[in-house]
């Protein structure tokens, strides 16, 4: 369904039905997507969410190099020790690939 069709269809619903619809759609969205798209912030204050702008939201979501530097250094250390190649207690099997 196109967004224009969705908008036209939503016009026929009552306010209470729209609330129910929104709650059901929210439950259907995976948690990872809700966090990535800041759905909770949008629900809490829609007008502030819209005024921030898409670029500012994307920039706020990106981590700086200082925040991920310890993880990178730990990864390199584990790689030099061969923890991703052979079975060990530090890196679980599902994390090795």
Contact map, one row per residue, 1 for C-alpha under 8 A:
1110110000000000000000000000000000000000000000000000000000000000000000000000000000000000000000000
1111110000000000000000000000000000000000000000000000000000000000000000000000000000000000000000000
1111111000000000000000000000000000000000000000000000000000000000000000000000000000000000000000000
0111111100000000000000000000000000000000000000000000000000000000000000000000000000000000000000000
1111111110000000000000000000000000000000000000000000000000000000000000000000000000000000000000000
1111111111000000000000000000000000000000000000000000000000000000000000000000000000000000000000000
0011111111100000000000000000000000000000000000000000000000000000000000000000000000000000000000000
0001111111110000000000000000000000000000000000000000000000000000000000000000000000000000000000000
0000111111111000000000000000000000000000000000000000000000000000000000000000000000000000000000000
0000011111111000010000000000000000000000000000000000000000000000000000000000000000000000000000000
0000001111111000000000000000000000000000000000000000000000000000000000000000000000000000000000000
0000000111111100000000000000000000000000000000000000000000000000000000000000000000000000000000000
0000000011111110110000000000000000000000000000000000000000000000000000000000000000000000000000000
0000000000011111110000000000000000000000000000000000000000000000000000000000000000000000000000000
0000000000001111111000000000000000000000000000000000000000000000000000000000000000000000000000000
0000000000000111111100000000000000000000000000000000000000000000000000000000000000000000000000000
0000000000001111111110000000000000000000000000000000000000000000000000000000000000000000000000000
0000000001001111111111000000000000000000000000000000000000000000000000000000000000000000000000000
0000000000000011111111100000000000000000000000000000000000000000000000000000000000000000000000000
0000000000000001111111110000000000000000000000000000000000000000000000000000000000000000000000000
0000000000000000111111111000000000000000000000000000000000000000000000000000000000000000000000000
0000000000000000011111111100000000000000000000000000000000000000000000000000000000000000000000000
0000000000000000001111111110000000000000000000000000000000000000000000000000000000000000000000000
0000000000000000000111111111000000000000000000000000000000000000000000000000000000000000000000000
0000000000000000000011111111100000000000000000000000000000000000000000000000000000000000000000000
0000000000000000000001111111100000000000000000000000000000000000000000000000000000000000000000000
0000000000000000000000111111110000000000000000000000000000000000000000000000000000000000000000000
0000000000000000000000011111110000000000000000000000000000000000000000000000000000000000000000000
0000000000000000000000001111111011000000000000000000000000000000000000000000000000000000000000000
0000000000000000000000000011111111000000000000000000000000000000000000000000000000000000000000000
0000000000000000000000000000111111100000000000000000000000000000000000000000000000000000000000000
0000000000000000000000000000011111110000000000000000000000000000000000000000000000000000000000000
0000000000000000000000000000111111111000000000000000000000000000000000000000000000000000000000000
0000000000000000000000000000111111111111000000000000000000000000000000000000000000000000000000000
0000000000000000000000000000001111111111000000000000000000000000000000000000000000000000000000000
0000000000000000000000000000000111111110000000000000000000001000000000000000000000000000000000000
0000000000000000000000000000000011111110000000000000000000000000000000000000000000000000000000000
0000000000000000000000000000000001111111110000000000000000000000000000000000000000000000000000000
0000000000000000000000000000000001111111111000000000000000000000000000000000000000000000000000000
0000000000000000000000000000000001100111111100000000000000000000000000000000000000000000000000000
0000000000000000000000000000000000000111111111001000000000000000000000000000000000000000000000000
0000000000000000000000000000000000000111111111011100000000000000000000000000000000000000000000000
0000000000000000000000000000000000000011111111000000000000000000000000000000000000000000000000000
0000000000000000000000000000000000000001111111000000000000000000000000000000000000000000000000000
0000000000000000000000000000000000000000111111111000000000000000000000000000000000000000000000000
0000000000000000000000000000000000000000111111111100000000000000000000000000000000000000000000000
0000000000000000000000000000000000000000000011111110000000000000000000000000000000000000000000000
0000000000000000000000000000000000000000010011111111000000000000000000000000000000000000000000000
0000000000000000000000000000000000000000110011111111100000000000000000000000000000000000000000000
0000000000000000000000000000000000000000010001111111100000000000000000000000000000000000000000000
0000000000000000000000000000000000000000000000111111100000000000000000000000000000000000000000000
0000000000000000000000000000000000000000000000011111110110000000000000000000000000000000000000000
0000000000000000000000000000000000000000000000001111111110000000000000000000000000000000000000000
0000000000000000000000000000000000000000000000000001111111000000000000000000000000000000000000000
0000000000000000000000000000000000000000000000000000111111100000000000000000000000000000000000000
0000000000000000000000000000000000000000000000000001111111110000000000000000000000000000000000000
0000000000000000000000000000000000000000000000000001111111111000000000000000000000000000000000000
0000000000000000000000000000000000000000000000000000011111111100000000000000000000000000000000000
0000000000000000000000000000000000000000000000000000001111111100000000000000000000000000000000000
0000000000000000000000000000000000000000000000000000000111111110000000000000000000000000000000000
0000000000000000000000000000000000010000000000000000000011111110000000000000000000000000000000000
0000000000000000000000000000000000000000000000000000000001111111000000000000000000000000000000000
0000000000000000000000000000000000000000000000000000000000011111101100000000000000000000000000000
0000000000000000000000000000000000000000000000000000000000000111111100000000000000000000000000000
0000000000000000000000000000000000000000000000000000000000000011111110000000000000000000000000000
0000000000000000000000000000000000000000000000000000000000000001111111000000000000000000000000000
0000000000000000000000000000000000000000000000000000000000000011111111000000000000000000000000000
0000000000000000000000000000000000000000000000000000000000000011111111110000000000000000000000000
0000000000000000000000000000000000000000000000000000000000000000111111111000000000000000000000000
0000000000000000000000000000000000000000000000000000000000000000011111111100000000000000000000000
0000000000000000000000000000000000000000000000000000000000000000000111111110000000000000000000000
0000000000000000000000000000000000000000000000000000000000000000000111111111000000000000000000000
0000000000000000000000000000000000000000000000000000000000000000000011111111100000000000000000000
0000000000000000000000000000000000000000000000000000000000000000000001111111110000000000000000000
0000000000000000000000000000000000000000000000000000000000000000000000111111111000000000000000000
0000000000000000000000000000000000000000000000000000000000000000000000011111111100000000000000000
0000000000000000000000000000000000000000000000000000000000000000000000001111111110000000000000000
0000000000000000000000000000000000000000000000000000000000000000000000000111111111110000000000000
0000000000000000000000000000000000000000000000000000000000000000000000000011111111110000000000000
0000000000000000000000000000000000000000000000000000000000000000000000000001111111100000000000000
0000000000000000000000000000000000000000000000000000000000000000000000000000111111100000000000000
0000000000000000000000000000000000000000000000000000000000000000000000000000011111111100000000000
0000000000000000000000000000000000000000000000000000000000000000000000000000011111111111011000010
0000000000000000000000000000000000000000000000000000000000000000000000000000011001111110001000111
0000000000000000000000000000000000000000000000000000000000000000000000000000000001111110000000010
0000000000000000000000000000000000000000000000000000000000000000000000000000000001111111000000000
0000000000000000000000000000000000000000000000000000000000000000000000000000000000111111101110000
0000000000000000000000000000000000000000000000000000000000000000000000000000000000100111111100000
0000000000000000000000000000000000000000000000000000000000000000000000000000000000000011111100000
0000000000000000000000000000000000000000000000000000000000000000000000000000000000100001111100000
0000000000000000000000000000000000000000000000000000000000000000000000000000000000110011111110110
0000000000000000000000000000000000000000000000000000000000000000000000000000000000000011111111110
0000000000000000000000000000000000000000000000000000000000000000000000000000000000000010001111111
0000000000000000000000000000000000000000000000000000000000000000000000000000000000000000000111111
0000000000000000000000000000000000000000000000000000000000000000000000000000000000010000001111111
0000000000000000000000000000000000000000000000000000000000000000000000000000000000111000001111111
0000000000000000000000000000000000000000000000000000000000000000000000000000000000010000000011111
